[in-house]
Amino acid sequence: MTSSPRPLDATQLGAYFALIEASSLLKHAVEQQLREAGDLSYVQFQLLATLGDSDTGSRRMTDLADGVVYSRSGLTYQAQTLESRGLVTRTPSADDERSVTVTITAEGSAVLAAVFPGHVGLLDHLLFAALSRADIEALADVLGRARDHMRQNPPRSAAPRRRKKADPAG
């Protein structure tokens, strides 16, 4: 017999609705800024920023999908779009022929450099300006713990792909 979940109290509901509304407002503004500054979708920006932050400028597609919580097929489409613009290259992975490695190009790095000042300014204005340094540290801590807890049972798009074990008989 399963039990019903306990009801949320007013503070929990308030926190939930504030998080959802703040996230929606911020994402909308960020998406608009990214479109205007670099003709990028939010996911495309996430891909470029992740690649730009990598030591090698490259990541496997499956690792990118796991990190950005986006469907693998949708991410493939976004990577194709970025590749057609010359912002990334896609090549077979050197260590796994079934995998694809995505690498940011010089043009992709230039687009990132063009959008980052406005992106950082927008975040500072919309999100961080109303918070003290202690608030920002607390927010980072709280959201980090919530994210880590949710990643324990992530949606399929954010779950690391299981590697198929080689069949010893075949």
C-alpha positions as CSV (number, residue, x, y, z in Angstrom):
1,M,0.0,0.0,0.0
2,T,1.4,3.4,-1.0
3,S,0.9,6.4,1.2
4,S,-0.1,9.8,-0.1
5,P,2.7,12.4,-0.2
6,R,2.5,15.0,2.6
7,P,1.0,18.3,1.6
8,L,3.4,21.2,1.0
9,D,3.2,24.0,3.5
10,A,2.8,27.7,2.5
11,T,6.6,28.3,2.6
12,Q,7.4,25.3,0.4
13,L,4.7,26.3,-2.1
14,G,6.0,29.9,-2.1
15,A,9.6,28.8,-2.6
16,Y,8.5,26.5,-5.5
17,F,6.4,29.1,-7.3
18,A,9.1,31.8,-6.8
19,L,11.8,29.4,-8.2
20,I,9.6,28.5,-11.2
21,E,8.6,32.1,-12.0
22,A,12.2,33.5,-11.5
23,S,13.6,30.7,-13.7
24,S,11.0,31.4,-16.4
25,L,11.6,35.2,-16.3
26,L,15.4,34.8,-16.4
27,K,15.4,32.2,-19.1
28,H,13.1,34.3,-21.3
29,A,15.4,37.4,-20.9
30,V,18.5,35.3,-21.5
31,E,17.1,33.6,-24.6
32,Q,16.2,37.1,-26.1
33,Q,19.7,38.4,-25.3
34,L,21.3,35.3,-26.9
35,R,19.2,35.6,-30.1
36,E,20.0,39.3,-30.4
37,A,23.7,39.1,-29.7
38,G,24.6,35.8,-31.4
39,D,21.5,34.3,-33.1
40,L,21.8,31.4,-30.6
41,S,19.1,29.4,-28.8
42,Y,19.7,28.8,-25.1
43,V,20.7,25.2,-25.8
44,Q,23.1,26.2,-28.5
45,F,24.7,28.7,-26.1
46,Q,24.9,25.9,-23.4
47,L,26.7,23.7,-26.0
48,L,29.2,26.4,-27.0
49,A,29.8,27.5,-23.4
50,T,30.4,23.9,-22.3
51,L,32.8,23.4,-25.2
52,G,34.5,26.7,-24.7
53,D,35.0,25.8,-21.0
54,S,36.6,22.5,-21.8
55,D,40.4,22.2,-21.8
56,T,40.3,20.7,-25.3
57,G,37.3,22.6,-26.7
58,S,35.8,19.1,-27.3
59,R,33.3,16.8,-25.7
60,R,31.5,13.7,-26.7
61,M,27.8,14.2,-27.7
62,T,26.6,11.8,-25.1
63,D,28.4,13.8,-22.4
64,L,27.0,17.1,-23.7
65,A,23.5,15.6,-23.6
66,D,23.9,14.3,-20.1
67,G,25.1,17.8,-18.9
68,V,22.5,20.0,-20.6
69,V,19.4,17.9,-19.9
70,Y,18.2,17.8,-23.4
71,S,17.1,14.9,-25.6
72,R,19.9,13.3,-27.5
73,S,18.1,13.7,-30.8
74,G,17.3,17.3,-30.1
75,L,20.9,17.9,-29.2
76,T,22.0,16.3,-32.4
77,Y,19.8,18.7,-34.3
78,Q,21.3,21.7,-32.4
79,A,24.9,20.5,-33.0
80,Q,24.1,20.1,-36.7
81,T,22.7,23.7,-36.8
82,L,25.9,25.0,-35.1
83,E,28.0,22.9,-37.5
84,S,26.2,24.4,-40.5
85,R,27.1,27.9,-39.2
86,G,30.7,26.9,-38.8
87,L,30.6,27.2,-35.0
88,V,31.5,23.6,-34.2
89,T,32.8,20.5,-35.9
90,R,31.6,17.0,-35.4
91,T,33.9,14.0,-35.9
92,P,33.9,10.3,-35.0
93,S,35.3,9.8,-31.5
94,A,38.9,8.6,-31.5
95,D,38.2,6.2,-28.6
96,D,34.7,4.9,-29.6
97,E,33.7,4.7,-33.2
98,R,30.0,4.8,-32.2
99,S,30.5,8.2,-30.5
100,V,30.7,11.7,-32.0
101,T,33.0,14.3,-30.7
102,V,32.0,18.0,-31.0
103,T,34.6,20.7,-31.0
104,I,34.2,24.4,-30.9
105,T,35.8,26.3,-33.8
106,A,37.4,29.7,-33.8
107,E,34.2,31.1,-35.2
108,G,32.3,29.5,-32.3
109,S,34.7,31.0,-29.8
110,A,34.2,34.4,-31.4
111,V,30.4,34.1,-31.1
112,L,30.8,33.2,-27.4
113,A,33.1,36.2,-26.9
114,A,30.4,38.4,-28.6
115,V,27.5,37.2,-26.5
116,F,29.2,36.9,-23.1
117,P,29.4,40.5,-22.1
118,G,25.7,41.0,-22.6
119,H,24.9,37.7,-21.0
120,V,26.9,38.5,-17.9
121,G,25.4,42.0,-17.7
122,L,21.9,40.5,-17.9
123,L,22.6,38.0,-15.2
124,D,24.1,40.7,-13.0
125,H,21.1,43.0,-13.6
126,L,18.3,40.6,-13.4
127,L,19.5,38.0,-10.9
128,F,22.4,39.2,-8.8
129,A,21.7,42.9,-8.3
130,A,18.9,42.2,-5.8
131,L,21.0,39.8,-3.8
132,S,23.9,40.3,-1.3
133,R,27.1,38.3,-1.6
134,A,25.8,36.1,1.3
135,D,22.5,35.6,-0.6
136,I,24.4,34.6,-3.7
137,E,26.5,32.1,-1.8
138,A,23.4,30.7,0.0
139,L,21.6,30.4,-3.4
140,A,24.5,28.6,-5.0
141,D,24.6,26.2,-2.0
142,V,20.9,25.6,-1.9
143,L,20.4,25.2,-5.6
144,G,23.6,23.0,-5.9
145,R,22.2,20.6,-3.3
146,A,18.8,20.5,-4.9
147,R,20.4,19.9,-8.3
148,D,22.7,17.1,-6.9
149,H,19.7,15.5,-5.3
150,M,17.7,15.6,-8.5
151,R,20.6,14.2,-10.5
152,Q,20.4,11.0,-8.3
153,N,17.4,10.1,-10.4
154,P,17.7,12.2,-13.6
155,P,15.4,12.2,-16.6
156,R,16.7,10.0,-19.4
157,S,18.2,12.9,-21.2
158,A,20.3,13.8,-18.2
159,A,21.3,10.2,-17.3
160,P,24.7,9.0,-18.3
161,R,24.3,6.5,-21.1
162,R,25.2,3.0,-20.0
163,R,28.0,1.4,-22.0
164,K,27.1,-1.9,-23.6
165,K,29.4,-4.6,-22.4
166,A,31.2,-6.7,-25.0
167,D,29.7,-10.1,-25.5
168,P,32.5,-12.6,-24.5
169,A,30.9,-15.3,-26.8
170,G,30.8,-13.0,-29.8
